[in-house]
Amino acid sequence: EMYRQVGDLEIDPQGLAQRGLLVRHLVLPHHLAGTRGVAHFLASQVSPHTYLNVMDQYLPAFNAARFPELNRPITPQEHRQAVDAAIQNGLQRLEITH
């Protein structure tokens, strides 16, 4: 619905977003964020021009220790695999946050 209302992200010559959809996706350990499926959905159901921010800032906090699969930061390899999944699904407008 948001995409229908605002369309693809438009950036002015100074690099500032003017209007449009920007998706921020937080990568989780063990591929729990479902990045491959998210990328496929965005590219095929929303727009292959979707601007995707692939974030690696996940840090376990609060009750994460109760869930072993979430009780660690992501690895550089997991982040790279998430970026690769976005590219393989046809997304090209990526911001890779480190």
SETORRO-699315 format. One record per atom (N, C-alpha, C, O, CB): residue in one letter; residue number from 0; z, y, x. Coordinates in nm, 3 decimals. Glycine has a CB too. Layout:
N
+------+-------+---------+---------+---------+
| guke | vexmi |       Z |       Y |       X |
+------+-------+---------+---------+---------+
|    a |   NUM |       Z |       Y |       X |
...
+------+-------+---------+---------+---------+
END
This chain:
98
+------+-------+---------+---------+---------+
| guke | vexmi |       Z |       Y |       X |
+------+-------+---------+---------+---------+
|    e |     0 |   0.000 |  -0.119 |   0.083 |
|    e |     0 |   0.000 |   0.000 |   0.000 |
|    e |     0 |   0.000 |   0.126 |   0.087 |
|    e |     0 |  -0.070 |   0.223 |   0.059 |
|    e |     0 |   0.122 |   0.000 |  -0.094 |
|    m |     1 |   0.079 |   0.122 |   0.193 |
|    m |     1 |   0.083 |   0.238 |   0.281 |
|    m |     1 |  -0.054 |   0.264 |   0.341 |
|    m |     1 |  -0.099 |   0.379 |   0.347 |
|    m |     1 |   0.188 |   0.218 |   0.393 |
|    y |     2 |  -0.122 |   0.159 |   0.386 |
|    y |     2 |  -0.255 |   0.176 |   0.444 |
|    y |     2 |  -0.351 |   0.233 |   0.340 |
|    y |     2 |  -0.433 |   0.320 |   0.372 |
|    y |     2 |  -0.308 |   0.042 |   0.497 |
|    r |     3 |  -0.342 |   0.185 |   0.218 |
|    r |     3 |  -0.429 |   0.235 |   0.113 |
|    r |     3 |  -0.411 |   0.386 |   0.096 |
|    r |     3 |  -0.507 |   0.458 |   0.070 |
|    r |     3 |  -0.401 |   0.163 |  -0.020 |
|    q |     4 |  -0.289 |   0.433 |   0.110 |
|    q |     4 |  -0.260 |   0.574 |   0.090 |
|    q |     4 |  -0.301 |   0.662 |   0.209 |
|    q |     4 |  -0.346 |   0.775 |   0.189 |
|    q |     4 |  -0.113 |   0.592 |   0.063 |
|    v |     5 |  -0.285 |   0.611 |   0.333 |
|    v |     5 |  -0.304 |   0.699 |   0.449 |
|    v |     5 |  -0.413 |   0.656 |   0.545 |
|    v |     5 |  -0.458 |   0.738 |   0.625 |
|    v |     5 |  -0.177 |   0.709 |   0.524 |
|    g |     6 |  -0.459 |   0.530 |   0.541 |
|    g |     6 |  -0.567 |   0.483 |   0.627 |
|    g |     6 |  -0.525 |   0.460 |   0.771 |
|    g |     6 |  -0.406 |   0.455 |   0.803 |
|    g |     6 |  -0.680 |   0.581 |   0.623 |
|    d |     7 |  -0.625 |   0.447 |   0.857 |
|    d |     7 |  -0.601 |   0.424 |   1.000 |
|    d |     7 |  -0.538 |   0.548 |   1.063 |
|    d |     7 |  -0.559 |   0.660 |   1.017 |
|    d |     7 |  -0.732 |   0.386 |   1.073 |
|    l |     8 |  -0.463 |   0.526 |   1.169 |
|    l |     8 |  -0.397 |   0.636 |   1.239 |
|    l |     8 |  -0.500 |   0.730 |   1.300 |
|    l |     8 |  -0.594 |   0.686 |   1.367 |
|    l |     8 |  -0.303 |   0.581 |   1.348 |
|    e |     9 |  -0.481 |   0.858 |   1.276 |
|    e |     9 |  -0.566 |   0.962 |   1.334 |
|    e |     9 |  -0.482 |   1.038 |   1.436 |
|    e |     9 |  -0.370 |   1.081 |   1.406 |
|    e |     9 |  -0.623 |   1.059 |   1.223 |
|    i |    10 |  -0.537 |   1.054 |   1.556 |
|    i |    10 |  -0.466 |   1.122 |   1.665 |
|    i |    10 |  -0.546 |   1.244 |   1.706 |
|    i |    10 |  -0.668 |   1.236 |   1.723 |
|    i |    10 |  -0.443 |   1.025 |   1.786 |
|    d |    11 |  -0.478 |   1.359 |   1.722 |
|    d |    11 |  -0.550 |   1.481 |   1.760 |
|    d |    11 |  -0.579 |   1.482 |   1.910 |
|    d |    11 |  -0.532 |   1.394 |   1.983 |
|    d |    11 |  -0.467 |   1.606 |   1.720 |
|    p |    12 |  -0.656 |   1.580 |   1.957 |
|    p |    12 |  -0.693 |   1.584 |   2.100 |
|    p |    12 |  -0.573 |   1.592 |   2.196 |
|    p |    12 |  -0.585 |   1.556 |   2.313 |
|    p |    12 |  -0.783 |   1.702 |   2.124 |
|    q |    13 |  -0.460 |   1.639 |   2.148 |
|    q |    13 |  -0.340 |   1.644 |   2.231 |
|    q |    13 |  -0.262 |   1.512 |   2.231 |
|    q |    13 |  -0.159 |   1.500 |   2.297 |
|    q |    13 |  -0.251 |   1.758 |   2.185 |
|    g |    14 |  -0.310 |   1.414 |   2.155 |
|    g |    14 |  -0.245 |   1.284 |   2.150 |
|    g |    14 |  -0.136 |   1.273 |   2.045 |
|    g |    14 |  -0.058 |   1.178 |   2.048 |
|    g |    14 |  -0.188 |   1.254 |   2.282 |
|    l |    15 |  -0.130 |   1.367 |   1.953 |
|    l |    15 |  -0.028 |   1.364 |   1.848 |
|    l |    15 |  -0.084 |   1.300 |   1.722 |
|    l |    15 |  -0.196 |   1.329 |   1.681 |
|    l |    15 |   0.022 |   1.505 |   1.818 |
|    a |    16 |  -0.005 |   1.213 |   1.663 |
|    a |    16 |  -0.045 |   1.149 |   1.538 |
|    a |    16 |  -0.051 |   1.254 |   1.428 |
|    a |    16 |   0.042 |   1.334 |   1.413 |
|    a |    16 |   0.052 |   1.034 |   1.500 |
|    q |    17 |  -0.159 |   1.254 |   1.352 |
|    q |    17 |  -0.176 |   1.350 |   1.244 |
|    q |    17 |  -0.155 |   1.286 |   1.107 |
|    q |    17 |  -0.094 |   1.346 |   1.018 |
|    q |    17 |  -0.315 |   1.412 |   1.250 |
|    r |    18 |  -0.205 |   1.165 |   1.091 |
|    r |    18 |  -0.197 |   1.097 |   0.962 |
|    r |    18 |  -0.238 |   0.952 |   0.986 |
|    r |    18 |  -0.319 |   0.923 |   1.074 |
|    r |    18 |  -0.288 |   1.166 |   0.853 |
|    g |    19 |  -0.184 |   0.862 |   0.906 |
|    g |    19 |  -0.228 |   0.725 |   0.911 |
|    g |    19 |  -0.116 |   0.628 |   0.944 |
|    g |    19 |  -0.002 |   0.666 |   0.967 |
|    g |    19 |  -0.337 |   0.711 |   1.012 |
|    l |    20 |  -0.154 |   0.502 |   0.945 |
|    l |    20 |  -0.058 |   0.393 |   0.962 |
|    l |    20 |  -0.039 |   0.357 |   1.108 |
|    l |    20 |  -0.136 |   0.334 |   1.181 |
|    l |    20 |  -0.103 |   0.271 |   0.884 |
|    l |    21 |   0.086 |   0.351 |   1.151 |
|    l |    21 |   0.125 |   0.301 |   1.282 |
|    l |    21 |   0.230 |   0.193 |   1.256 |
|    l |    21 |   0.331 |   0.220 |   1.191 |
|    l |    21 |   0.180 |   0.418 |   1.376 |
|    v |    22 |   0.206 |   0.073 |   1.306 |
|    v |    22 |   0.298 |  -0.038 |   1.285 |
|    v |    22 |   0.376 |  -0.061 |   1.413 |
|    v |    22 |   0.318 |  -0.072 |   1.521 |
|    v |    22 |   0.222 |  -0.167 |   1.242 |
|    r |    23 |   0.509 |  -0.066 |   1.401 |
|    r |    23 |   0.595 |  -0.098 |   1.515 |
|    r |    23 |   0.644 |  -0.242 |   1.496 |
|    r |    23 |   0.703 |  -0.274 |   1.393 |
|    r |    23 |   0.717 |   0.003 |   1.528 |
|    h |    24 |   0.619 |  -0.326 |   1.595 |
|    h |    24 |   0.653 |  -0.468 |   1.585 |
|    h |    24 |   0.747 |  -0.504 |   1.700 |
|    h |    24 |   0.709 |  -0.497 |   1.817 |
|    h |    24 |   0.525 |  -0.557 |   1.588 |
|    l |    25 |   0.869 |  -0.543 |   1.666 |
|    l |    25 |   0.968 |  -0.582 |   1.765 |
|    l |    25 |   0.954 |  -0.731 |   1.795 |
|    l |    25 |   0.973 |  -0.815 |   1.708 |
|    l |    25 |   1.111 |  -0.551 |   1.715 |
|    v |    26 |   0.920 |  -0.762 |   1.919 |
|    v |    26 |   0.906 |  -0.900 |   1.963 |
|    v |    26 |   1.046 |  -0.961 |   1.978 |
|    v |    26 |   1.135 |  -0.898 |   2.036 |
|    v |    26 |   0.825 |  -0.910 |   2.098 |
|    l |    27 |   1.063 |  -1.082 |   1.926 |
|    l |    27 |   1.191 |  -1.152 |   1.935 |
|    l |    27 |   1.178 |  -1.275 |   2.025 |
|    l |    27 |   1.067 |  -1.325 |   2.046 |
|    l |    27 |   1.240 |  -1.193 |   1.794 |
|    p |    28 |   1.291 |  -1.324 |   2.077 |
|    p |    28 |   1.287 |  -1.445 |   2.160 |
|    p |    28 |   1.230 |  -1.564 |   2.082 |
|    p |    28 |   1.239 |  -1.569 |   1.959 |
|    p |    28 |   1.427 |  -1.479 |   2.212 |
|    h |    29 |   1.173 |  -1.656 |   2.153 |
|    h |    29 |   1.122 |  -1.781 |   2.096 |
|    h |    29 |   1.016 |  -1.757 |   1.989 |
|    h |    29 |   0.996 |  -1.842 |   1.902 |
|    h |    29 |   1.236 |  -1.862 |   2.036 |
|    h |    30 |   0.947 |  -1.644 |   1.994 |
|    h |    30 |   0.839 |  -1.612 |   1.899 |
|    h |    30 |   0.888 |  -1.604 |   1.755 |
|    h |    30 |   0.810 |  -1.628 |   1.662 |
|    h |    30 |   0.729 |  -1.715 |   1.910 |
|    l |    31 |   1.016 |  -1.570 |   1.736 |
|    l |    31 |   1.073 |  -1.567 |   1.601 |
|    l |    31 |   1.020 |  -1.453 |   1.515 |
|    l |    31 |   1.036 |  -1.457 |   1.393 |
|    l |    31 |   1.222 |  -1.558 |   1.610 |
|    a |    32 |   0.958 |  -1.353 |   1.575 |
|    a |    32 |   0.904 |  -1.242 |   1.497 |
|    a |    32 |   0.770 |  -1.277 |   1.432 |
|    a |    32 |   0.719 |  -1.201 |   1.350 |
|    a |    32 |   0.889 |  -1.119 |   1.585 |
|    g |    33 |   0.712 |  -1.391 |   1.469 |
|    g |    33 |   0.585 |  -1.432 |   1.410 |
|    g |    33 |   0.470 |  -1.340 |   1.444 |
|    g |    33 |   0.387 |  -1.309 |   1.359 |
|    g |    33 |   0.599 |  -1.440 |   1.261 |
|    t |    34 |   0.466 |  -1.296 |   1.567 |
|    t |    34 |   0.366 |  -1.199 |   1.610 |
|    t |    34 |   0.223 |  -1.243 |   1.581 |
|    t |    34 |   0.143 |  -1.162 |   1.535 |
|    t |    34 |   0.382 |  -1.171 |   1.757 |
|    r |    35 |   0.191 |  -1.367 |   1.607 |
|    r |    35 |   0.055 |  -1.415 |   1.584 |
|    r |    35 |   0.017 |  -1.398 |   1.436 |
|    r |    35 |  -0.093 |  -1.350 |   1.406 |
|    r |    35 |   0.041 |  -1.564 |   1.626 |
|    g |    36 |   0.105 |  -1.435 |   1.347 |
|    g |    36 |   0.078 |  -1.419 |   1.204 |
|    g |    36 |   0.072 |  -1.273 |   1.162 |
|    g |    36 |  -0.011 |  -1.236 |   1.079 |
|    g |    36 |   0.184 |  -1.490 |   1.123 |
|    v |    37 |   0.159 |  -1.192 |   1.218 |
|    v |    37 |   0.158 |  -1.048 |   1.187 |
|    v |    37 |   0.025 |  -0.987 |   1.232 |
|    v |    37 |  -0.037 |  -0.913 |   1.157 |
|    v |    37 |   0.277 |  -0.976 |   1.255 |
|    a |    38 |  -0.017 |  -1.018 |   1.353 |
|    a |    38 |  -0.142 |  -0.964 |   1.406 |
|    a |    38 |  -0.261 |  -1.010 |   1.321 |
|    a |    38 |  -0.351 |  -0.932 |   1.291 |
|    a |    38 |  -0.162 |  -1.007 |   1.552 |
|    h |    39 |  -0.260 |  -1.137 |   1.282 |
|    h |    39 |  -0.368 |  -1.188 |   1.199 |
|    h |    39 |  -0.372 |  -1.114 |   1.065 |
|    h |    39 |  -0.479 |  -1.073 |   1.019 |
|    h |    39 |  -0.352 |  -1.341 |   1.175 |
|    f |    40 |  -0.257 |  -1.098 |   1.004 |
|    f |    40 |  -0.250 |  -1.026 |   0.875 |
|    f |    40 |  -0.301 |  -0.883 |   0.890 |
|    f |    40 |  -0.382 |  -0.837 |   0.809 |
|    f |    40 |  -0.105 |  -1.025 |   0.822 |
|    l |    41 |  -0.253 |  -0.812 |   0.992 |
|    l |    41 |  -0.295 |  -0.673 |   1.010 |
|    l |    41 |  -0.447 |  -0.663 |   1.030 |
|    l |    41 |  -0.513 |  -0.580 |   0.968 |
|    l |    41 |  -0.222 |  -0.610 |   1.129 |
|    a |    42 |  -0.501 |  -0.748 |   1.117 |
|    a |    42 |  -0.643 |  -0.741 |   1.148 |
|    a |    42 |  -0.731 |  -0.783 |   1.030 |
|    a |    42 |  -0.838 |  -0.726 |   1.009 |
|    a |    42 |  -0.674 |  -0.828 |   1.268 |
|    s |    43 |  -0.688 |  -0.883 |   0.954 |
|    s |    43 |  -0.773 |  -0.937 |   0.848 |
|    s |    43 |  -0.746 |  -0.879 |   0.710 |
|    s |    43 |  -0.838 |  -0.871 |   0.628 |
|    s |    43 |  -0.757 |  -1.086 |   0.842 |
|    q |    44 |  -0.624 |  -0.838 |   0.683 |
|    q |    44 |  -0.589 |  -0.792 |   0.549 |
|    q |    44 |  -0.566 |  -0.641 |   0.540 |
|    q |    44 |  -0.576 |  -0.584 |   0.431 |
|    q |    44 |  -0.467 |  -0.863 |   0.502 |
|    v |    45 |  -0.536 |  -0.578 |   0.651 |
|    v |    45 |  -0.511 |  -0.433 |   0.650 |
|    v |    45 |  -0.631 |  -0.364 |   0.713 |
|    v |    45 |  -0.714 |  -0.306 |   0.641 |
|    v |    45 |  -0.379 |  -0.398 |   0.727 |
|    s |    46 |  -0.642 |  -0.368 |   0.846 |
|    s |    46 |  -0.757 |  -0.309 |   0.914 |
|    s |    46 |  -0.756 |  -0.354 |   1.060 |
|    s |    46 |  -0.650 |  -0.356 |   1.122 |
|    s |    46 |  -0.754 |  -0.153 |   0.905 |
|    p |    47 |  -0.871 |  -0.391 |   1.114 |
|    p |    47 |  -0.875 |  -0.427 |   1.256 |
|    p |    47 |  -0.850 |  -0.305 |   1.345 |
|    p |    47 |  -0.835 |  -0.318 |   1.467 |
|    p |    47 |  -1.010 |  -0.490 |   1.291 |
|    h |    48 |  -0.847 |  -0.186 |   1.286 |
|    h |    48 |  -0.819 |  -0.063 |   1.360 |
|    h |    48 |  -0.674 |  -0.019 |   1.349 |
|    h |    48 |  -0.639 |   0.092 |   1.387 |
|    h |    48 |  -0.910 |   0.049 |   1.312 |
|    t |    49 |  -0.589 |  -0.108 |   1.296 |
|    t |    49 |  -0.446 |  -0.076 |   1.284 |
|    t |    49 |  -0.389 |  -0.048 |   1.422 |
|    t |    49 |  -0.413 |  -0.123 |   1.517 |
|    t |    49 |  -0.370 |  -0.193 |   1.216 |
|    y |    50 |  -0.314 |   0.060 |   1.433 |
|    y |    50 |  -0.247 |   0.098 |   1.558 |
|    y |    50 |  -0.116 |   0.020 |   1.562 |
|    y |    50 |  -0.030 |   0.039 |   1.475 |
|    y |    50 |  -0.223 |   0.254 |   1.568 |
|    l |    51 |  -0.100 |  -0.066 |   1.661 |
|    l |    51 |   0.017 |  -0.154 |   1.669 |
|    l |    51 |   0.097 |  -0.125 |   1.795 |
|    l |    51 |   0.045 |  -0.130 |   1.906 |
|    l |    51 |  -0.027 |  -0.302 |   1.668 |
|    n |    52 |   0.223 |  -0.094 |   1.776 |
|    n |    52 |   0.317 |  -0.074 |   1.887 |
|    n |    52 |   0.392 |  -0.206 |   1.906 |
|    n |    52 |   0.469 |  -0.247 |   1.819 |
|    n |    52 |   0.417 |   0.046 |   1.858 |
|    v |    53 |   0.369 |  -0.272 |   2.019 |
|    v |    53 |   0.431 |  -0.402 |   2.049 |
|    v |    53 |   0.554 |  -0.374 |   2.136 |
|    v |    53 |   0.541 |  -0.342 |   2.254 |
|    v |    53 |   0.330 |  -0.501 |   2.123 |
|    m |    54 |   0.672 |  -0.385 |   2.076 |
|    m |    54 |   0.796 |  -0.343 |   2.141 |
|    m |    54 |   0.871 |  -0.461 |   2.205 |
|    m |    54 |   0.879 |  -0.569 |   2.147 |
|    m |    54 |   0.886 |  -0.273 |   2.040 |
|    d |    55 |   0.924 |  -0.437 |   2.323 |
|    d |    55 |   1.001 |  -0.540 |   2.393 |
|    d |    55 |   1.149 |  -0.505 |   2.405 |
|    d |    55 |   1.218 |  -0.560 |   2.491 |
|    d |    55 |   0.942 |  -0.563 |   2.532 |
|    q |    56 |   1.199 |  -0.416 |   2.321 |
|    q |    56 |   1.335 |  -0.365 |   2.337 |
|    q |    56 |   1.445 |  -0.451 |   2.275 |
|    q |    56 |   1.561 |  -0.411 |   2.276 |
|    q |    56 |   1.342 |  -0.231 |   2.277 |
|    y |    57 |   1.411 |  -0.567 |   2.222 |
|    y |    57 |   1.515 |  -0.648 |   2.158 |
|    y |    57 |   1.626 |  -0.683 |   2.256 |
|    y |    57 |   1.601 |  -0.734 |   2.366 |
|    y |    57 |   1.455 |  -0.776 |   2.099 |
|    l |    58 |   1.748 |  -0.656 |   2.215 |
|    l |    58 |   1.868 |  -0.697 |   2.289 |
|    l |    58 |   1.965 |  -0.759 |   2.190 |
|    l |    58 |   1.987 |  -0.703 |   2.083 |
|    l |    58 |   1.934 |  -0.576 |   2.366 |
|    p |    59 |   2.023 |  -0.872 |   2.223 |
|    p |    59 |   2.118 |  -0.934 |   2.131 |
|    p |    59 |   2.242 |  -0.847 |   2.117 |
|    p |    59 |   2.294 |  -0.794 |   2.216 |
|    p |    59 |   2.157 |  -1.076 |   2.179 |
|    a |    60 |   2.289 |  -0.833 |   1.995 |
|    a |    60 |   2.408 |  -0.751 |   1.967 |
|    a |    60 |   2.479 |  -0.809 |   1.845 |
|    a |    60 |   2.430 |  -0.901 |   1.779 |
|    a |    60 |   2.370 |  -0.601 |   1.943 |
|    f |    61 |   2.594 |  -0.755 |   1.818 |
|    f |    61 |   2.678 |  -0.790 |   1.704 |
|    f |    61 |   2.699 |  -0.940 |   1.695 |
|    f |    61 |   2.769 |  -0.996 |   1.780 |
|    f |    61 |   2.615 |  -0.738 |   1.574 |
|    n |    62 |   2.642 |  -1.008 |   1.598 |
|    n |    62 |   2.665 |  -1.152 |   1.579 |
|    n |    62 |   2.555 |  -1.240 |   1.637 |
|    n |    62 |   2.545 |  -1.357 |   1.600 |
|    n |    62 |   2.679 |  -1.182 |   1.433 |
|    a |    63 |   2.474 |  -1.187 |   1.725 |
|    a |    63 |   2.363 |  -1.266 |   1.782 |
|    a |    63 |   2.414 |  -1.393 |   1.850 |
|    a |    63 |   2.343 |  -1.493 |   1.853 |
|    a |    63 |   2.284 |  -1.182 |   1.881 |
|    a |    64 |   2.534 |  -1.389 |   1.905 |
|    a |    64 |   2.589 |  -1.507 |   1.973 |
|    a |    64 |   2.603 |  -1.625 |   1.878 |
|    a |    64 |   2.609 |  -1.740 |   1.923 |
|    a |    64 |   2.725 |  -1.473 |   2.034 |
|    r |    65 |   2.609 |  -1.600 |   1.750 |
|    r |    65 |   2.618 |  -1.709 |   1.651 |
|    r |    65 |   2.484 |  -1.780 |   1.634 |
|    r |    65 |   2.477 |  -1.888 |   1.574 |
|    r |    65 |   2.665 |  -1.654 |   1.515 |
|    f |    66 |   2.376 |  -1.720 |   1.686 |
|    f |    66 |   2.243 |  -1.775 |   1.672 |
|    f |    66 |   2.182 |  -1.790 |   1.811 |
|    f |    66 |   2.125 |  -1.695 |   1.863 |
|    f |    66 |   2.155 |  -1.686 |   1.581 |
|    p |    67 |   2.193 |  -1.909 |   1.871 |
|    p |    67 |   2.148 |  -1.927 |   2.009 |
|    p |    67 |   2.004 |  -1.881 |   2.034 |
|    p |    67 |   1.973 |  -1.831 |   2.142 |
|    p |    67 |   2.160 |  -2.071 |   2.048 |
|    e |    68 |   1.917 |  -1.899 |   1.936 |
|    e |    68 |   1.777 |  -1.861 |   1.955 |
|    e |    68 |   1.758 |  -1.709 |   1.964 |
|    e |    68 |   1.655 |  -1.662 |   2.011 |
|    e |    68 |   1.693 |  -1.915 |   1.841 |
|    l |    69 |   1.858 |  -1.633 |   1.920 |
|    l |    69 |   1.851 |  -1.486 |   1.927 |
|    l |    69 |   1.944 |  -1.427 |   2.033 |
|    l |    69 |   1.950 |  -1.305 |   2.049 |
|    l |    69 |   1.884 |  -1.427 |   1.793 |
|    n |    70 |   2.014 |  -1.511 |   2.103 |
|    n |    70 |   2.120 |  -1.463 |   2.192 |
|    n |    70 |   2.070 |  -1.438 |   2.334 |
|    n |    70 |   2.138 |  -1.471 |   2.431 |
|    n |    70 |   2.234 |  -1.563 |   2.195 |
|    r |    71 |   1.952 |  -1.380 |   2.347 |
|    r |    71 |   1.901 |  -1.339 |   2.478 |
|    r |    71 |   1.789 |  -1.238 |   2.457 |
|    r |    71 |   1.725 |  -1.237 |   2.352 |
|    r |    71 |   1.850 |  -1.461 |   2.560 |
|    p |    72 |   1.764 |  -1.153 |   2.557 |
|    p |    72 |   1.649 |  -1.063 |   2.548 |
|    p |    72 |   1.520 |  -1.145 |   2.558 |
|    p |    72 |   1.523 |  -1.262 |   2.596 |
|    p |    72 |   1.654 |  -0.954 |   2.659 |
|    i |    73 |   1.409 |  -1.083 |   2.524 |
|    i |    73 |   1.282 |  -1.153 |   2.540 |
|    i |    73 |   1.242 |  -1.154 |   2.687 |
|    i |    73 |   1.288 |  -1.071 |   2.766 |
|    i |    73 |   1.171 |  -1.087 |   2.453 |
|    t |    74 |   1.157 |  -1.247 |   2.722 |
|    t |    74 |   1.108 |  -1.256 |   2.859 |
|    t |    74 |   0.978 |  -1.175 |   2.871 |
|    t |    74 |   0.912 |  -1.149 |   2.771 |
|    t |    74 |   1.085 |  -1.404 |   2.901 |
|    p |    75 |   0.942 |  -1.136 |   2.993 |
|    p |    75 |   0.812 |  -1.070 |   3.010 |
|    p |    75 |   0.697 |  -1.158 |   2.960 |
|    p |    75 |   0.598 |  -1.107 |   2.906 |
|    p |    75 |   0.789 |  -1.034 |   3.158 |
|    q |    76 |   0.708 |  -1.288 |   2.977 |
|    q |    76 |   0.603 |  -1.380 |   2.929 |
|    q |    76 |   0.592 |  -1.376 |   2.777 |
|    q |    76 |   0.481 |  -1.377 |   2.724 |
|    q |    76 |   0.632 |  -1.524 |   2.976 |
|    e |    77 |   0.705 |  -1.372 |   2.706 |
|    e |    77 |   0.700 |  -1.364 |   2.560 |
|    e |    77 |   0.634 |  -1.233 |   2.515 |
|    e |    77 |   0.556 |  -1.232 |   2.419 |
|    e |    77 |   0.843 |  -1.375 |   2.501 |
|    h |    78 |   0.665 |  -1.125 |   2.583 |
|    h |    78 |   0.602 |  -0.997 |   2.548 |
|    h |    78 |   0.452 |  -1.003 |   2.573 |
|    h |    78 |   0.373 |  -0.959 |   2.489 |
|    h |    78 |   0.665 |  -0.881 |   2.629 |
|    r |    79 |   0.412 |  -1.058 |   2.687 |
|    r |    79 |   0.269 |  -1.070 |   2.719 |
|    r |    79 |   0.198 |  -1.157 |   2.616 |
|    r |    79 |   0.086 |  -1.125 |   2.575 |
|    r |    79 |   0.251 |  -1.130 |   2.860 |
|    q |    80 |   0.262 |  -1.266 |   2.573 |
|    q |    80 |   0.203 |  -1.353 |   2.472 |
|    q |    80 |   0.187 |  -1.280 |   2.339 |
|    q |    80 |   0.089 |  -1.302 |   2.268 |
|    q |    80 |   0.290 |  -1.478 |   2.453 |
|    a |    81 |   0.281 |  -1.193 |   2.306 |
|    a |    81 |   0.270 |  -1.114 |   2.184 |
|    a |    81 |   0.152 |  -1.018 |   2.192 |
|    a |    81 |   0.075 |  -1.005 |   2.096 |
|    a |    81 |   0.401 |  -1.036 |   2.158 |
|    v |    82 |   0.136 |  -0.951 |   2.305 |
|    v |    82 |   0.022 |  -0.861 |   2.325 |
|    v |    82 |  -0.108 |  -0.940 |   2.318 |
|    v |    82 |  -0.204 |  -0.898 |   2.253 |
|    v |    82 |   0.033 |  -0.786 |   2.460 |
|    d |    83 |  -0.112 |  -1.054 |   2.385 |
|    d |    83 |  -0.232 |  -1.139 |   2.382 |
|    d |    83 |  -0.266 |  -1.183 |   2.239 |
|    d |    83 |  -0.383 |  -1.187 |   2.202 |
|    d |    83 |  -0.212 |  -1.263 |   2.472 |
|    a |    84 |  -0.164 |  -1.216 |   2.160 |
|    a |    84 |  -0.187 |  -1.257 |   2.021 |
|    a |    84 |  -0.251 |  -1.145 |   1.942 |
|    a |    84 |  -0.341 |  -1.169 |   1.861 |
|    a |    84 |  -0.056 |  -1.301 |   1.954 |
|    a |    85 |  -0.207 |  -1.022 |   1.964 |
|    a |    85 |  -0.266 |  -0.908 |   1.894 |
|    a |    85 |  -0.413 |  -0.891 |   1.934 |
|    a |    85 |  -0.499 |  -0.870 |   1.849 |
|    a |    85 |  -0.188 |  -0.778 |   1.925 |
|    i |    86 |  -0.440 |  -0.901 |   2.062 |
|    i |    86 |  -0.577 |  -0.887 |   2.111 |
|    i |    86 |  -0.666 |  -0.999 |   2.059 |
|    i |    86 |  -0.778 |  -0.975 |   2.014 |
|    i |    86 |  -0.580 |  -0.885 |   2.266 |
|    q |    87 |  -0.615 |  -1.122 |   2.065 |
|    q |    87 |  -0.693 |  -1.237 |   2.019 |
|    q |    87 |  -0.725 |  -1.230 |   1.870 |
|    q |    87 |  -0.824 |  -1.287 |   1.824 |
|    q |    87 |  -0.618 |  -1.366 |   2.048 |
|    n |    88 |  -0.642 |  -1.160 |   1.795 |
|    n |    88 |  -0.667 |  -1.144 |   1.651 |
|    n |    88 |  -0.754 |  -1.023 |   1.620 |
|    n |    88 |  -0.778 |  -0.992 |   1.503 |
|    n |    88 |  -0.536 |  -1.133 |   1.577 |
|    g |    89 |  -0.800 |  -0.953 |   1.723 |
|    g |    89 |  -0.895 |  -0.845 |   1.703 |
|    g |    89 |  -0.836 |  -0.706 |   1.700 |
|    g |    89 |  -0.909 |  -0.609 |   1.678 |
|    g |    89 |  -0.965 |  -0.868 |   1.578 |
|    l |    90 |  -0.707 |  -0.692 |   1.722 |
|    l |    90 |  -0.649 |  -0.559 |   1.728 |
|    l |    90 |  -0.672 |  -0.499 |   1.865 |
|    l |    90 |  -0.649 |  -0.565 |   1.966 |
|    l |    90 |  -0.498 |  -0.563 |   1.695 |
|    q |    91 |  -0.718 |  -0.376 |   1.870 |
|    q |    91 |  -0.748 |  -0.311 |   1.997 |
|    q |    91 |  -0.669 |  -0.184 |   2.020 |
|    q |    91 |  -0.658 |  -0.137 |   2.134 |
|    q |    91 |  -0.894 |  -0.280 |   2.005 |
|    r |    92 |  -0.615 |  -0.129 |   1.914 |
|    r |    92 |  -0.538 |  -0.004 |   1.927 |
|    r |    92 |  -0.392 |  -0.042 |   1.946 |
|    r |    92 |  -0.313 |  -0.043 |   1.851 |
|    r |    92 |  -0.557 |   0.089 |   1.801 |
|    l |    93 |  -0.357 |  -0.072 |   2.069 |
|    l |    93 |  -0.222 |  -0.120 |   2.100 |
|    l |    93 |  -0.147 |  -0.019 |   2.185 |
|    l |    93 |  -0.203 |   0.041 |   2.277 |
|    l |    93 |  -0.227 |  -0.255 |   2.171 |
|    e |    94 |  -0.021 |  -0.003 |   2.154 |
|    e |    94 |   0.071 |   0.067 |   2.243 |
|    e |    94 |   0.172 |  -0.037 |   2.285 |
|    e |    94 |   0.237 |  -0.100 |   2.202 |
|    e |    94 |   0.141 |   0.193 |   2.174 |
|    i |    95 |   0.182 |  -0.056 |   2.414 |
|    i |    95 |   0.268 |  -0.162 |   2.466 |
|    i |    95 |   0.393 |  -0.096 |   2.524 |
|    i |    95 |   0.388 |  -0.032 |   2.628 |
|    i |    95 |   0.193 |  -0.249 |   2.575 |
|    t |    96 |   0.504 |  -0.114 |   2.454 |
|    t |    96 |   0.630 |  -0.050 |   2.492 |
|    t |    96 |   0.708 |  -0.140 |   2.585 |
|    t |    96 |   0.733 |  -0.256 |   2.554 |
|    t |    96 |   0.714 |  -0.016 |   2.368 |
|    h |    97 |   0.745 |  -0.086 |   2.701 |
|    h |    97 |   0.830 |  -0.158 |   2.798 |
|    h |    97 |   0.960 |  -0.086 |   2.814 |
|    h |    97 |   1.046 |  -0.130 |   2.892 |
|    h |    97 |   0.759 |  -0.172 |   2.935 |
+------+-------+---------+---------+---------+
END
